[in-house]
Amino acid sequence: MASSRTSRDASDDPRLDPRDEADLHAWAERLDASPDELREAAAAVGHRIADIELHLKGSRASANSERVERELKERP
């Protein structure tokens, strides 16, 4: 009997297991984030690495824009 799985491999849709310390630290290094940031992102958007990465990029972008705004206001 043929499998109902598509030809997509599981590695095409990697997921984070926030309870697995080795997995957490490996992804933290690959995504240049702390394990706590990954846990927070997974809680916010789920365990798909693609979603976590987009969430991290979005939060970094907003943090960066806030920092730039603050620095511009502090200039004489």
Buried (B, 14 or more C-beta within 10 A) or exposed (E): EEEEEEEEEEEEEBBBEBEEEEBBEEBBEEBEBEBEBBBBBBEEBBBBBEBBBEBBEEBEEEEEEEEEEEEEEEEE
